[in-house]
Amino acid sequence: MADLILLSEHDGIATLTLNRPDKLNAFGDDMREQLVAAIERVERSRTIRVLVITGAGRAFCAGGDVHFMAELKRRGAGYEGLKPLVDAGATAVQKISALPFPTLAAVNGPAAAGGLNLALGCDLRIASDRASFGQTFVRIGLHPDWGGTYHLPRLVGLASALEQCWLGDMIDAAEALRTGLVNRVVPDERFRDEVEALAARLAAAPPTSVRLAKRALTASFHRTLAQCLEAEDEAQGACWDSSDSTEGIEAFAGKRRPAFGVPDAAPAVPASRTAFE
C-alpha cells in the first residue's frame, strides 16, 4: 500500500503531509488509519515541539472519497460500512487536540468537509491565498463530522456556522480570514516560507510557557473567571520554577536572544491541585 501519509521531523518541527494528490488528498484506502498511526508517532516523540499538517499537490484535503461512499450505497451497506471511517477521523482529531504543543494547519488549497474539519482541529490555520474552505457535507445529504460541530461555531459563531453547514458553499481565503476560520492568509508564492517561519517561531518559543498556555486557554471555555485566575496562578508558578524563565529573564537582561530548551520534566502543577483537570 502506498504511503498516503508522510511524516518528517526537522529542528523540532514535525510535518505531516496528506499524500493522495491525484484525488485532492481525499481520504481513501487506509489513509485514515495511516493518519492515526502517524499522529501516534508524534505523540510518542520527545523532541517534537510543533506539528504542521498540510497537503501534497494543489489541495489540502477534499474530505472523504465520495466514490467509495457511492460503492457502499450500491452494495446496500448500512451505516456500519461508513462508521469505521468516521470513527478513525474522530480519533485523529481527538489525538491532535490532545497534543500538548502547538499544531498548525498549513492549508495550501481546497479544504472541504472532513478535510476542513481536520484543519479546524489544529490550534492555528495559515492559508495560501489560493485556498478555499467548505462544510460541503450537505451537498451529498450528510452531516458534519470530525469535530466540525465543536470547532466551527467556536471560531466563527453560531449563525455563520449554521450558514456554512446549511449551504455547503466553498468560501475563499479572504472570506475565511474575515470570519475567523483562519488566522492568516499569505500569497501563494510565499506560502511555504511563511509556514516554515511561523513553525520555527513556535518551535523556538519557551515550551513550558507555550504548553501551559495552550492547556489553560483550551480549558477556559468551561471555567469561571475565578477558576481561570487560579489556573493562571498555578501555571505562572510552574513557569517561574522552569529553566525557561531563567533563560528568558537572563537573556533579556543580557540583551541577547534566548535559547529555550526542551520542556522541563515536570512542568505540570502539583497533583493535589485541580485547576487543570
C-alpha angles and dihedrals in degrees: 000000000000122000098259091171121048122197127189135163131207129166093348094311118116116200117200113192125195100223113196098097096159088064096039086257092292110169111260141141108012094329093122092052090049089051093053091046091051092050089050089055088053090049091055096049119107094193105050115104100168135027119208119192119195142148133251119240122001100331138062096208134319093205123238124002103260092193088062090050090051090053090052089053092049089053090051092242118172125222088284087076093058100033097081089058092049091047093050090053091048090052091050094050092047091050092049091049091050095054108115096218132062119292121200129194110209100200105199098170142342116358112187138171110327089007091059092045090051087057091047089055089066122086095239136019126206116185137197113234085244093060123108133191137207143167088214099165092107091062089071097032097259135126129245113266139166091071097305094133089054103044103032100062091043090057103038105016130254099280094051091044091052091048092051093048096043097047100033092208122161111237126200127243094261092056091045089055093047093053095044097250091127133028098222142358123212134184111274093237089060097037099105093046092048092050092049092048094050093046090049092052091051092047091050094050120103103278098210092054093043095049096045091047090053090049095048097043093047091051093045093085092073099035135090121235090258091053091049090051090051091049091049091052093051093046092048090053091051091049093048091053092048129094087240094073093042091055094040096050094044091047092050092048090047093047094237135121113269121239106208118198136209118306113283114260090247112028088144125106120256111284093241092066121084107191092104096049 
